Amino acid sequence: MFSIVTLTILTVGGCRRGQWRPEESGLRVWDVRPFAPKERCVKIFQGNVHNFEKNLLRCSWSPDGSKIAAGSADRFVYVWDTTSRRILYKLAGHAGSINEVAFHPDEPIILSASSDKRLYMGEIQ
């Protein structure tokens, strides 16, 4: 039986009293197990460009869980180290929003798909 232990959510900056708060934006990992600790937000990944037009759109975990990547409306793919939460790569090349990112199951390769109707594949370490 398969069970979900973590859930990754792309969050949009909070609006408090009508003010845009991009520092509250980013990619968050949540513990969704029953009876988990009260604070369920496990990790927050930040450092991407973010405003009301440049949201993170899609994320993907590497097969070994050491990296997480997210495609963005700013035409970049961001790749974070899951331990240090540091951005390892900010991959450019697309002319449109990146709607999908995926890691190869066996090789250190990442694929991105964009609204520019192109697929890019690249090797990462």
Residue frames as a rotation matrix with the C-alpha (Angstrom) as fourth column:
MET 1
0.580 0.815 0.000 0.00
0.815 -0.580 0.000 0.00
0.000 0.000 -1.000 0.00
PHE 2
-0.424 -0.692 0.583 1.31
0.701 -0.659 -0.273 3.45
0.574 0.293 0.765 -0.94
SER 3
0.537 0.594 -0.599 0.95
0.830 -0.499 0.250 6.36
-0.151 -0.631 -0.761 1.44
ILE 4
0.332 -0.362 0.871 1.76
0.311 -0.830 -0.464 10.03
0.890 0.425 -0.163 1.06
VAL 5
0.142 -0.375 -0.916 4.13
0.989 0.008 0.150 11.36
-0.049 -0.927 0.372 3.70
THR 6
-0.512 -0.322 -0.796 4.97
0.324 -0.931 0.168 14.78
-0.796 -0.172 0.581 2.30
LEU 7
0.500 0.662 0.558 3.15
0.842 -0.219 -0.494 17.17
-0.205 0.717 -0.667 0.05
THR 8
-0.650 -0.739 -0.175 4.89
0.636 -0.656 0.406 19.89
-0.416 0.153 0.897 -1.93
ILE 9
0.497 0.864 0.078 2.98
0.821 -0.440 -0.364 23.08
-0.280 0.244 -0.928 -2.55
LEU 10
-0.598 -0.565 0.569 3.89
0.710 -0.702 0.049 26.12
0.372 0.433 0.821 -4.57
THR 11
0.101 0.654 -0.749 2.70
0.903 -0.376 -0.206 29.07
-0.417 -0.656 -0.629 -2.51
VAL 12
0.058 0.020 0.998 1.79
0.595 -0.804 -0.019 32.54
0.802 0.595 -0.059 -3.61
GLY 13
-0.863 -0.502 0.059 2.82
0.280 -0.571 -0.772 35.45
0.421 -0.650 0.633 -1.40
GLY 14
-0.222 0.794 -0.566 0.36
0.966 0.100 -0.239 36.36
-0.133 -0.600 -0.789 1.26
CYS 15
-0.377 0.192 0.906 -1.66
0.240 -0.925 0.296 39.52
0.895 0.329 0.302 1.07
ARG 16
-0.198 0.292 -0.936 -2.05
0.976 -0.034 -0.217 41.25
-0.095 -0.956 -0.278 4.39
ARG 17
0.180 0.392 -0.902 -4.02
0.362 -0.879 -0.309 44.47
-0.915 -0.271 -0.300 4.43
GLY 18
0.945 0.326 0.014 -3.73
0.111 -0.281 -0.953 44.63
-0.307 0.903 -0.302 0.66
GLN 19
0.347 -0.895 -0.279 0.08
-0.872 -0.418 0.256 44.52
-0.346 0.154 -0.926 0.62
TRP 20
0.794 -0.178 -0.581 1.95
-0.254 0.771 -0.584 42.08
0.552 0.612 0.567 -1.60
ARG 21
0.490 -0.619 0.614 4.37
-0.746 0.066 0.663 39.97
-0.451 -0.783 -0.429 0.44
PRO 22
0.603 -0.263 -0.753 6.71
-0.545 0.553 -0.630 38.09
0.582 0.790 0.190 -1.93
GLU 23
-0.477 -0.824 0.305 8.90
-0.795 0.256 -0.550 37.00
0.375 -0.505 -0.777 1.01
GLU 24
-0.188 0.491 0.851 6.08
-0.633 0.601 -0.487 34.60
-0.751 -0.631 0.198 1.92
SER 25
0.730 0.405 -0.550 6.18
-0.682 0.382 -0.624 33.02
-0.043 0.831 0.555 -1.54
GLY 26
-0.394 -0.917 -0.069 8.13
-0.916 0.385 0.114 30.00
-0.078 0.108 -0.991 -2.60
LEU 27
0.041 0.290 -0.956 7.98
-0.369 0.894 0.256 26.27
0.928 0.342 0.144 -2.52
ARG 28
-0.186 -0.020 0.982 6.91
-0.983 0.017 -0.185 24.56
-0.013 -1.000 -0.023 0.70
VAL 29
-0.492 0.008 -0.871 7.00
-0.124 0.989 0.079 20.92
0.862 0.147 -0.485 1.78
TRP 30
-0.028 0.622 0.782 4.28
-0.967 -0.216 0.138 19.80
0.255 -0.753 0.607 4.19
ASP 31
-0.987 -0.157 -0.010 4.00
-0.143 0.922 -0.360 16.70
0.066 -0.354 -0.933 6.38
VAL 32
-0.277 0.957 -0.086 0.52
-0.852 -0.203 0.482 15.32
0.444 0.207 0.872 5.69
ARG 33
-0.683 0.011 -0.731 0.64
0.201 0.964 -0.174 12.21
0.702 -0.266 -0.660 7.88
PRO 34
0.521 0.851 0.062 -2.20
0.077 -0.119 0.990 11.75
0.850 -0.511 -0.128 10.35
PHE 35
0.941 -0.062 -0.333 -1.22
0.334 0.004 0.942 12.88
-0.058 -0.998 0.024 13.85
ALA 36
0.068 -0.930 0.361 1.85
0.757 -0.187 -0.626 14.72
0.650 0.316 0.691 12.57
PRO 37
-0.553 -0.325 -0.767 3.32
0.777 -0.532 -0.335 17.49
-0.300 -0.782 0.547 14.71
LYS 38
0.363 0.775 -0.517 1.35
0.554 -0.625 -0.549 20.72
-0.749 -0.087 -0.657 14.89
GLU 39
0.186 -0.391 -0.901 3.83
-0.632 -0.750 0.195 22.55
-0.752 0.534 -0.387 12.66
ARG 40
0.579 0.182 0.795 3.36
0.304 0.856 -0.418 20.63
-0.756 0.484 0.441 9.42
CYS 41
0.930 -0.337 -0.146 5.45
-0.296 -0.449 -0.843 22.86
0.218 0.827 -0.518 7.16
VAL 42
0.752 -0.658 0.041 8.70
0.563 0.674 0.479 20.88
-0.343 -0.337 0.877 6.96
LYS 43
-0.396 -0.918 -0.022 10.79
0.708 -0.321 0.629 23.02
-0.585 0.234 0.777 4.60
ILE 44
0.790 0.512 -0.337 10.56
0.179 -0.719 -0.672 26.28
-0.586 0.471 -0.659 2.68
PHE 45
-0.196 -0.818 0.540 12.58
0.890 0.083 0.448 26.84
-0.411 0.569 0.712 -0.49
GLN 46
0.785 0.423 -0.452 13.05
0.254 -0.886 -0.389 30.45
-0.565 0.191 -0.803 -1.57
GLY 47
-0.257 -0.927 -0.274 15.28
0.144 -0.317 0.937 32.53
-0.956 0.202 0.215 -3.81
ASN 48
-0.371 0.216 0.903 13.23
0.923 0.188 0.335 32.50
-0.098 0.958 -0.269 -6.98
VAL 49
-0.985 0.164 0.055 12.01
-0.146 -0.959 0.243 35.68
0.093 0.232 0.968 -8.65
HIS 50
-0.480 0.865 -0.150 8.43
0.874 0.486 0.004 36.12
0.076 -0.129 -0.989 -7.60
ASN 51
-0.880 0.408 -0.242 5.71
-0.319 -0.887 -0.333 38.70
-0.351 -0.216 0.911 -8.11
PHE 52
-0.039 0.979 0.199 2.09
-0.390 0.169 -0.905 38.64
-0.920 -0.113 0.376 -9.16
GLU 53
0.653 0.263 -0.710 3.07
-0.750 0.096 -0.654 37.70
-0.104 0.960 0.260 -12.75
LYS 54
-0.035 -0.808 -0.588 6.02
-0.701 0.439 -0.562 35.38
0.712 0.393 -0.582 -12.12
ASN 55
0.495 0.345 0.798 4.74
-0.836 0.440 0.328 32.45
-0.238 -0.830 0.505 -10.07
LEU 56
-0.803 -0.562 0.197 6.27
-0.520 0.823 0.230 29.03
-0.292 0.082 -0.953 -9.65
LEU 57
-0.030 0.856 -0.516 4.06
-0.985 0.063 0.162 26.72
0.171 0.513 0.841 -11.69
ARG 58
0.851 0.292 -0.437 5.15
-0.289 0.954 0.075 23.10
0.439 0.062 0.896 -11.36
CYS 59
0.097 -0.857 0.506 7.59
-0.989 -0.026 0.145 21.20
-0.111 -0.514 -0.850 -9.16
SER 60
0.765 0.035 -0.643 9.29
-0.227 0.949 -0.219 17.81
0.602 0.313 0.734 -9.24
TRP 61
0.610 -0.572 0.548 11.49
-0.573 0.159 0.804 15.78
-0.547 -0.805 -0.230 -6.87
SER 62
-0.176 -0.729 -0.662 14.66
-0.907 0.382 -0.180 14.04
0.383 0.568 -0.728 -8.03
PRO 63
0.401 0.398 -0.825 14.43
-0.206 0.917 0.342 10.24
0.893 0.032 0.449 -7.68
ASP 64
-0.269 -0.587 -0.764 16.87
0.647 0.477 -0.595 10.20
0.714 -0.654 0.251 -4.73
GLY 65
0.649 0.676 -0.349 15.13
0.718 -0.393 0.575 13.12
0.251 -0.624 -0.740 -3.01
SER 66
-0.157 -0.826 -0.541 18.28
0.898 -0.348 0.270 15.27
-0.411 -0.443 0.796 -2.94
LYS 67
-0.983 -0.155 -0.094 16.91
0.094 -0.878 0.469 17.95
-0.155 0.452 0.878 -5.27
ILE 68
0.060 0.995 0.076 13.63
0.744 0.006 -0.668 19.64
-0.665 0.096 -0.740 -6.00
ALA 69
-0.919 -0.336 0.207 12.98
0.377 -0.592 0.713 21.65
-0.117 0.733 0.670 -9.15
ALA 70
0.083 0.960 -0.268 10.25
0.559 -0.267 -0.785 24.11
-0.825 -0.085 -0.558 -10.08
GLY 71
-0.486 -0.098 0.869 9.30
0.836 -0.343 0.429 25.69
0.256 0.934 0.248 -13.38
SER 72
-0.334 0.274 -0.902 8.32
0.514 -0.749 -0.418 29.33
-0.790 -0.603 0.109 -13.29
ALA 73
0.698 0.632 0.336 6.43
0.665 -0.401 -0.630 31.93
-0.264 0.663 -0.701 -15.26
ASP 74
0.628 -0.541 -0.560 9.68
-0.407 -0.841 0.356 33.95
-0.664 0.004 -0.748 -15.29
ARG 75
0.839 -0.185 -0.512 11.03
-0.436 0.332 -0.836 31.42
0.325 0.925 0.198 -17.89
PHE 76
-0.308 -0.944 0.115 13.54
-0.837 0.212 -0.505 29.80
0.453 -0.252 -0.855 -15.52
VAL 77
0.615 0.307 -0.727 13.80
0.128 0.870 0.475 26.37
0.778 -0.385 0.496 -13.92
TYR 78
0.128 -0.532 0.837 14.98
-0.921 -0.377 -0.099 26.58
0.368 -0.758 -0.538 -10.31
VAL 79
0.423 -0.086 -0.902 16.72
0.176 0.984 -0.011 23.56
0.889 -0.153 0.432 -8.76
TRP 80
0.388 -0.224 0.894 17.25
-0.854 -0.452 0.257 23.48
0.346 -0.864 -0.367 -4.99
ASP 81
-0.631 -0.534 -0.563 19.32
-0.090 0.770 -0.631 21.19
0.771 -0.348 -0.534 -2.79
THR 82
0.375 0.917 -0.135 16.81
0.035 0.131 0.991 19.69
0.927 -0.376 0.017 -0.34
THR 83
0.220 -0.359 -0.907 19.28
0.941 0.323 0.100 19.57
0.257 -0.876 0.409 2.56
SER 84
-0.687 -0.607 -0.399 20.78
0.687 -0.722 -0.084 23.07
-0.237 -0.332 0.913 2.40
ARG 85
0.382 0.918 -0.102 17.72
0.728 -0.367 -0.579 24.65
-0.570 0.147 -0.809 0.68
ARG 86
-0.214 -0.575 -0.790 20.18
-0.181 -0.771 0.611 26.52
-0.960 0.274 0.061 -1.53
ILE 87
0.852 0.441 -0.283 19.50
-0.325 0.022 -0.945 27.13
-0.411 0.897 0.162 -5.23
LEU 88
0.055 -0.829 0.556 21.88
0.325 0.541 0.775 24.92
-0.944 0.138 0.299 -7.19
TYR 89
-0.774 -0.238 0.587 20.76
0.616 -0.069 0.785 25.92
-0.146 0.969 0.200 -10.67
LYS 90
0.103 0.777 -0.621 18.74
-0.073 -0.617 -0.784 28.67
-0.992 0.126 -0.007 -12.28
LEU 91
-0.567 -0.347 0.748 18.26
0.564 0.498 0.659 27.32
-0.601 0.795 -0.087 -15.80
ALA 92
-0.094 0.460 -0.883 17.37
-0.465 -0.805 -0.370 29.71
-0.880 0.376 0.289 -18.60
GLY 93
-0.911 -0.353 0.211 16.46
0.054 0.407 0.912 29.14
-0.408 0.843 -0.352 -22.24
HIS 94
-0.296 0.880 0.370 12.71
0.938 0.342 -0.062 29.09
-0.182 0.329 -0.927 -22.59
ALA 95
-0.915 0.056 0.400 10.78
0.116 -0.912 0.394 31.96
0.387 0.407 0.827 -24.18
GLY 96
0.008 0.975 0.224 7.58
-0.402 -0.202 0.893 31.21
0.916 -0.097 0.390 -22.25
SER 97
0.217 0.184 0.959 6.31
-0.976 0.062 0.209 30.04
-0.021 -0.981 0.193 -18.87
ILE 98
-0.729 -0.488 -0.480 7.67
-0.473 0.866 -0.163 26.67
0.495 0.108 -0.862 -17.80
ASN 99
0.163 0.971 0.173 4.68
-0.910 0.081 0.406 24.41
0.380 -0.224 0.897 -17.24
GLU 100
0.989 0.140 -0.049 6.40
-0.115 0.935 0.336 21.11
0.093 -0.326 0.941 -16.41
VAL 101
-0.006 -1.000 0.029 9.71
-0.948 -0.003 -0.317 19.86
0.317 -0.029 -0.948 -15.02
ALA 102
0.959 0.273 0.070 10.80
-0.282 0.916 0.284 16.27
0.013 -0.293 0.956 -14.54
PHE 103
-0.015 -0.969 0.245 13.90
-0.902 0.119 0.415 14.37
-0.432 -0.215 -0.876 -13.49
HIS 104
0.056 -0.097 -0.994 15.14
-0.630 0.768 -0.110 11.29
0.774 0.633 -0.018 -15.33
PRO 105
0.898 0.408 0.167 14.65
-0.377 0.515 0.769 8.21
0.227 -0.754 0.616 -13.10
ASP 106
0.792 -0.609 -0.045 18.25
0.592 0.747 0.302 6.96
-0.151 -0.266 0.952 -13.45
GLU 107
-0.117 -0.862 0.493 20.46
0.917 -0.285 -0.280 9.69
0.382 0.419 0.824 -14.94
PRO 108
-0.302 -0.039 -0.953 21.27
0.642 -0.747 -0.173 13.23
-0.705 -0.664 0.251 -13.68
ILE 109
-0.880 0.092 0.465 19.06
0.385 -0.434 0.814 14.78
0.277 0.896 0.347 -16.36
ILE 110
-0.407 0.779 -0.477 16.23
0.289 -0.386 -0.876 17.29
-0.866 -0.495 -0.068 -16.05
LEU 111
-0.633 0.333 0.699 13.55
0.732 -0.037 0.680 18.03
0.252 0.942 -0.221 -18.64
SER 112
-0.552 0.515 -0.656 11.47
0.128 -0.725 -0.677 21.20
-0.824 -0.458 0.334 -18.89
ALA 113
-0.412 0.538 0.736 8.43
0.898 0.101 0.429 21.97
0.157 0.837 -0.524 -21.04
SER 114
-0.756 0.022 -0.654 7.21
0.209 -0.939 -0.273 25.46
-0.620 -0.343 0.706 -21.75
SER 115
0.383 0.918 -0.104 4.37
0.318 -0.236 -0.918 27.40
-0.868 0.319 -0.382 -23.32
ASP 116
0.027 -0.451 -0.892 6.91
-0.789 -0.557 0.258 28.27
-0.614 0.697 -0.371 -26.04
LYS 117
0.882 0.455 -0.125 6.20
-0.449 0.728 -0.519 24.72
-0.145 0.514 0.846 -27.33
ARG 118
0.162 -0.892 -0.421 9.76
-0.540 0.277 -0.795 23.53
0.826 0.356 -0.437 -26.66
LEU 119
0.991 -0.044 -0.128 11.27
0.128 0.626 0.769 20.83
0.046 -0.779 0.626 -24.49
TYR 120
0.275 -0.952 0.131 14.74
-0.712 -0.293 -0.638 21.30
0.646 0.082 -0.759 -23.03
MET 121
0.950 -0.095 -0.296 16.78
0.240 0.831 0.502 18.52
0.198 -0.548 0.812 -21.55
GLY 122
0.348 -0.870 0.349 19.98
-0.586 -0.492 -0.644 19.13
0.732 0.019 -0.681 -19.61
GLU 123
0.235 -0.394 -0.889 22.47
0.584 0.788 -0.195 17.34
0.777 -0.473 0.415 -17.43
ILE 124
0.513 -0.095 0.853 22.91
-0.629 -0.717 0.299 18.46
0.583 -0.691 -0.428 -13.82
GLN 125
-0.451 -0.750 -0.484 25.18
-0.087 0.577 -0.812 17.19
0.888 -0.325 -0.326 -11.06
